[in-house]
């Protein structure tokens, strides 16, 4: 009997060692717009897979150094960015997977009157009437905003009101703390920020959808675990979670 329990104990130790050896730490770089959704989806992956995911949330412009050095297992950026990284040989071919897309919206401080942004003309009037406006200039959304402000002939008129943010995750908080009256930012960022109200999406003529795509880095240290994480994040069953965070799963 004693030998039996010794054998059981030894087997248990062996299993524990094997599980510990198979556990991986996955390094992920991701845009702030995915933080709320990943806050629900990543912990469930960690529990089921036994891996740990360490995430740095920032816009791509602020993560270029890590990307250049190959210091990541998984990257989640706009599809255009991932495509470019693929051309540069920084992404494992065939590892790309579109996760979700989001639109651009407008936010005001919680409880503040919601301005009219129902049409392009109404949105122009709102921008001209606003005391201060914020967005993240270097993000893909920010580049789009800068372009349509130029096209609408508003760039110079609202320039004194702009309070541009240097990085992701700072735009909507600037409205929440009263630094700016309006934020133009991804809807997923708005819904994830306490202290702000979602006014609505930009008018269709100004809208831009951003698809967030995951891929494995060529220098990834945990390729198999990274692939498992991407499979988990791209599971169609996650559509409800993504939708609740202001994102939608591509069809």
C-alpha positions, 0 to 999 in steps of 0.5 A: 500500500505504501508503495502505491501511495508513493507512486501516486505522489511521484506521479503527482509531482511529475505532472506538476513539474510538467505543467510548470514547464509547459507554462509560458509567459506571453509578451503582448503589445496592444493598442489601448482600444482593446484593453477593456475586451482583453480585460475579460478575455485574457484572464479566461485564457490564462485560467484554461491554458495555464499561461501568463500574458503580460500586456503593454497597452500603447499606440503603435508609435509608442511601441516601435522600439519594442517591435524593432527589437522583436521584444514581443510574442503577440502584437495587436495593432491596426490591420494596416500596421500589421500588414506593414510589419509583415512586409518588413519580416517582423511577423510570422507569415500566416499568423495574422488574425483579425480580432475586432473592429471599432469606429470613431466617436465623440465623448464629453464629460459625464453629465455634460450636455451632449452636442449635436453630431448627427450630420457633417454640418452639425459636427462642424458647428459643434467643433467650432463651438467647443472650447477645447478638443482632444485626440491622439495625433499619432494614432491611426485614428488621430491621423484620420481626424487630422485629415478630415479637419483639413478637408473640412477647412477647420484645421486653422479655426480649431487649432487654438482649441486642440489639446493633443495627446501624446499616447493612447489611453490618455484622450478620454481621461482628458475629458473626464478630468476636465482638461478638454470639452470634447474627445474624438477617439475610438468608441471602445476607448470611450466605453472603457473610461469612467467619467465620460459619456458617449455622444455617438459615432462620427457622421458616416461621411467622416467615419473610419473603421479600424480593424485590430489584428493579432499576429506572432512576432518572428522573434517570439519566444513562446510561439505555440502559446502565442498561437493558442492565445490568438486562437482564443482571442479570435474565437467567434464566441467572443463576439458578445464580449467585443460588442459590449466594449464597443467593438464588433467581430468582422464577418 
